[in-house]
Every structure is written in structure tokens, then in C-alpha cells.
């Protein structure tokens, strides 16, 4: 998994209208963060957005696959789906998908907070 500096810079520039967005290298790829929450990841210069039950159907309808990785011979799937390729060329379209991912990340963060506060 890799994330080239040029691709990360391109993404953070395109996502800047969302507010302060940053990319942090992790596990050979990168996480895309806003306000301390990761709402996207980059692996092999492919952008994946956070999904949950509210926005997953849109990614599936667009034919986008989930992020998968292998570890010790097993395949794992994360709650991130590939961004549509045409969105990477259309700033407004990318922001539309990103906003849904941001909302999913906020909901996931709120759910984590409720679980840990018990």
C-alpha cells in the first residue's frame, strides 16, 4: 500500500472546501482527517471514503468496491469504499461523496463515545 505525495496533495487541495483537511501516513498508505476524525483513506493511490448504513448503498449503486486487505492469509474488509473515479476529476462531485463520508465518520465517532462512556 502506498500513497504518493502528489496524490495526497491533490486530494487535500480538492477537499479543502470541507475545512482544514490533512493527510497522515499510516501503514504504507494514508488517512485523510478533519477535526481529528479519519473520513477517508488512501491505499495504492486509490481513495476510499468512510461508509455506514446511511451512505453505503450509494457506493454500492455506483459499483464501487470496499477496501480490503489481507493479513495472515485472511481477507479483511473495512468500512471504507472506493471513491468513484470521475469524482477525482470533478471537485463538486468529490465534495458530495466526501461530505457523506464525513457524516459517517462523525456518526461512528459518536457511537464509539457512547460505547466507551459506560
PyMOL commands that set and color helices and strands:
alter all, ss='L'
color gray80, all
select helices_A, chain A and resi 5-18+56-61+85-89+91-116
alter helices_A, ss='H'
color red, helices_A
select strands_A, chain A and resi 21-26+29-34+37-43+46-50+66-71+74-82
alter strands_A, ss='S'
color yellow, strands_A
deselect
rebuild
show_as cartoon
